[in-house]
């Protein structure tokens, strides 16, 4: 069975190595695709900006005789934005953390339903409610503010809609740094007032089943600003149909577990997982017994080979064992050491040669 277990362990390690390589490959492909999309998006945006600059210059120079541009395909789409260009692409991780850092970074302290004031753009100074937050693009959408016209493909224009124009007005997303939270806090006179919070500090981190929960506090004032109330999801109960099972039949205990028999036939297990999988770690008793029998047969075969020795082979084997034991027990005497030294010196050519050098002086210890 050790061979089977070793084969399973090798297969698992090989699968893990392949999974790591596959993950690295997918990451490289994702980075390449992301880079290509960013390049195409930037090229398209630069082309549109360049075209608009040329058109504006031409309109300024020609004055009343400037060309009419809202004709042809642009008759109803002139001045609108492409939805994909409006939404943008996910930001790189470094740029994303840089933009989200003033708002808590990984643990955002701005959320859907917060009242915010817009700091730039045509709606500067107006207060609205956040309707959506995109954490991958660092953008927020404020309800009924920053309205923009977008193009709608003709295939998405509903026939029942009385307005058949391929244009729609939506709330455009804006950079998260373009808004600040408006909080209601008690003033010095005890009355509530709205203030613009420049920065929050996260506190009271708690571990929950779904992750972490935290509170947001205004630094310096130590006032915790509550989160916006979430809308409760109202689930309408479905009407019963003749095909539904009655409650009285559902509550009947139809399965009683026992310790004397398995909860399901053994053949069902082979249908749930591959019986001949190389990753299998649990085996049936019959399979284990068969493998142990194979190993025992190999051991018996080795014993049979040992039993087929001739008397001469057995005698030589015993003689070798005795020599090994004597070699371990035998100790070298001083005479033996002297002979060994002479033999080594003779091989090196020092025997019979006079030493021409000075005799070294033996210093007292």
VEXBADO-766311 format. One record per residue (C-alpha): y, x, z negated. Coordinates in steps of 0.02 Angstrom, whole numbers, padded with zeros to 5 digits, always signed. Each point is the difference from the previous one (the first is absolute). Layout:
VEXBADO-766311
YXZ;...
end
This chain:
VEXBADO-766311
+00000+00000+00000;+00117+00148-00025;+00005+00024+00188;+00050-00182+00025;+00135+00013-00133;+00066+00162+00076;+00007-00081+00172;+00098-00147-00071;+00123+00115-00090;+00028+00101+00159;+00029-00159+00101;+00127-00063-00128;+00095+00165+00001;+00000+00004+00190;+00066-00178+00003;+00140+00047-00121;+00049+00149+00108;+00005-00110+00154;+00104-00129-00093;+00127+00134-00050;+00011+00063+00180;+00016-00179+00065;+00140-00035-00124;+00094+00158+00052;-00023-00046+00183;+00065-00177-00028;+00149+00070-00095;+00042+00118+00142;-00016-00140+00127;+00111-00113-00106;+00131+00138-00016;-00004+00030+00188;+00019-00186+00038;+00139-00016-00127;+00091+00150+00074;-00016-00071+00176;+00064-00170-00055;+00148+00078-00090;+00041+00104+00154;-00010-00151+00115;+00102-00106-00120;+00135+00134-00016;+00005+00027+00188;+00020-00187+00032;+00135-00016-00132;+00096+00148+00070;-00011-00073+00176;+00068-00168-00058;+00142+00082-00097;+00046+00108+00149;-00001-00152+00115;+00110-00099-00119;+00124+00143-00014;+00014+00012+00189;+00022-00189+00015;+00134-00001-00134;+00093+00142+00086;-00013-00087+00167;+00063-00164-00072;+00148+00090-00081;+00049+00089+00160;-00021-00148+00120;+00078-00129-00115;+00009-00174+00082;-00107+00055+00147;-00144+00060-00108;-00171-00054+00065;-00087-00153-00070;-00158+00057-00085;-00075-00162-00064;-00081-00046+00166;-00176-00007+00066;-00133+00032-00131;+00136+00040-00128;+00089-00166+00022;-00070-00070-00162;-00055+00165-00080;+00158+00103+00013;+00052+00069-00169;-00169-00031-00083;-00118+00124-00080;-00184+00033+00028;-00102-00055-00150;-00102+00162-00003;+00158+00106+00007;+00075-00105-00139;-00149+00021-00117;-00016+00187+00030;-00147+00111-00046;-00072+00058-00168;+00094+00149-00071;-00080+00169-00034;-00057+00021-00178;+00134+00127-00047;+00141-00105+00074;-00071-00159-00079;-00003+00076-00176;+00178+00064+00025;+00065-00174+00042;-00097-00090-00137;+00041+00126-00137;+00160-00091-00059;-00103-00160-00018;-00144+00069-00103;-00099+00087+00137;-00182-00052-00014;+00042-00129-00134;+00138-00103+00082;+00125-00086-00113;+00065-00116+00136;-00107-00147+00052;-00010-00157+00103;+00113-00135-00074;+00132+00119-00070;+00184-00038+00028;+00081+00145+00093;+00169+00043+00071;+00015+00078+00172;+00099+00163+00004;+00022+00026+00188;-00004-00094+00164;+00083-00161+00058;-00056-00091-00159;+00070+00132-00118;+00038-00070-00173;-00108-00156+00019;-00135-00042-00127;-00171-00066+00050;-00181-00009-00052;-00132+00122+00062;-00130-00090+00103;-00109+00150+00047;-00022+00185-00040;-00088+00124+00113;-00055+00148-00107;-00062+00101+00150;+00167-00006+00092;+00118-00007-00151;+00080-00160+00065;+00048-00166-00079;+00038-00170+00074;+00134-00109-00082;-00011-00187+00025;+00130-00072+00121;+00093+00166+00015;+00007+00137+00133;-00049-00126+00134;-00046+00074+00169;-00058-00069+00167;-00168+00060+00063;-00093-00022+00162;-00153-00112+00005;-00129+00024+00137;-00020-00153+00109;-00182-00019-00049;+00052-00030-00181;+00127-00136+00041;-00080-00165-00053;+00005-00140+00126;+00032-00129-00137;+00155+00093-00057;+00156-00080+00074;+00087+00170+00002;-00085+00093+00142;+00113+00153-00007;-00093+00165-00022;+00116+00044-00144;-00017-00029-00187;+00112+00041-00148;-00085+00077-00152;+00045+00095-00158;+00004+00181+00052;-00073+00135-00113;+00118+00130-00072;-00019+00165-00089;-00043-00016-00184;+00145+00115-00045;+00120-00127+00075;-00025-00123-00145;+00019+00001-00189;-00073-00121-00126;+00118-00127-00079;-00055-00034-00181;+00064-00125-00126;+00031+00081-00170;+00099-00051-00156;+00178+00069-00006;+00102+00061-00147;+00062-00176-00034;-00178-00066-00002;+00013-00093+00165;-00117+00037+00145;+00069+00091+00150;-00064+00071+00163;+00003+00189+00019;-00055+00116+00140;-00134+00117-00065;+00015+00172+00077;-00166+00064-00067;-00148-00058-00104;-00120+00096-00112;-00182-00052-00010;-00074-00023-00174;-00142-00087-00094;-00140+00053+00117;-00158-00099-00031;-00174+00011+00075;-00061-00163+00077;-00151-00056+00098;+00093+00010+00165;+00087+00166-00037;+00157+00030-00104;+00143-00109-00060;+00169+00062-00058;+00174-00060-00048;+00169+00051+00071;+00143+00048-00115;+00184+00039+00028;+00027+00179-00065;+00136+00018-00130;-00002-00184-00047;-00187-00011-00038;-00005-00175+00073;-00164-00052+00080;+00030-00104+00155;-00140-00128+00026;-00095-00008+00163;+00033-00147+00116;-00113-00149-00027;-00142-00012+00122;-00036-00161+00088;-00161-00080-00058;-00126-00028+00137;-00047-00181+00010;-00177-00020+00065;-00034-00174+00061;-00175-00060-00044;-00108-00032+00151;-00066-00174+00026;-00187-00027-00023;-00107-00029+00153;-00177-00071+00015;-00066+00177+00029;+00063+00063-00170;-00123+00022-00143;+00027-00114-00148;+00059+00076-00163;-00150-00070-00093;-00115+00095+00118;+00101+00160-00013;-00013+00005-00191;-00190-00015+00001;-00081+00165-00054;-00120+00034+00143;-00039+00183-00037;-00077+00062-00162;-00019+00191-00008;-00160+00071-00071;-00063+00172-00048;-00174-00027+00070;+00046-00009+00184;+00140+00073+00106;+00145-00113+00048;-00042+00018+00184;-00151+00052+00103;-00014+00187+00035;+00005-00030+00186;+00178-00065-00016;+00060+00170-00063;-00058+00082+00163;+00108-00126+00094;+00153+00043-00104;-00010+00188+00022;-00085+00119+00121;-00175+00037-00060;-00008+00166+00093;+00178+00059-00040;+00019+00186-00032;+00122-00042-00141;-00130-00097-00097;-00020+00061-00180;-00115-00132-00074;-00175-00014+00068;-00147-00115-00024;-00143+00053-00116;-00122+00003+00146;+00112+00121+00096;+00020+00113-00151;-00187+00001-00031;-00035+00045+00182;+00124+00145-00005;-00073+00065-00164;-00173-00010+00078;+00060+00106+00147;+00070+00132-00117;-00160+00002-00102;-00101+00021+00160;+00104+00153+00046;-00028+00075-00173;-00187-00033+00014;-00003+00086+00169;+00080+00156-00077;-00130-00003-00138;-00137-00013+00130;+00067+00154+00089;-00001+00095-00165;-00178-00055-00034;-00060+00072+00168;+00026+00183-00054;-00147+00121+00018;-00062+00101-00150;+00080+00158+00072;+00169-00088+00018;-00013-00065-00178;-00042+00174-00067;+00148+00079+00089;+00112-00139-00064;-00054+00034-00180;+00024+00187+00027;+00179-00027+00060;+00037-00108-00152;-00069+00136-00117;+00107+00133+00084;+00155-00107-00022;-00038-00025-00184;-00031+00187-00027;+00161+00044+00091;+00096-00113-00117;-00083+00068-00158;+00000+00186+00049;+00147+00105-00066;+00063+00164+00075;-00028+00156-00107;+00118+00152-00003;-00120+00097+00111;+00006-00139+00127;+00189+00000-00003;+00000+00189+00027;-00116-00013+00149;+00106-00139+00074;+00156+00107-00019;-00082+00150+00085;-00059-00108+00143;+00175-00070+00029;+00077+00174-00009;-00128+00070+00123;+00040-00137+00125;+00185+00039-00013;-00029+00189+00023;+00062+00062-00168;-00162+00080-00061;-00003+00193+00014;+00188+00016+00040;+00112+00097-00115;+00159-00081-00059;+00144+00113+00054;+00130-00096-00097;+00054+00034-00178;-00105-00068-00140;+00089-00149-00074;+00050+00022-00180;-00074-00127-00118;+00134-00063-00115;-00044-00055-00175;-00007-00186-00025;
end
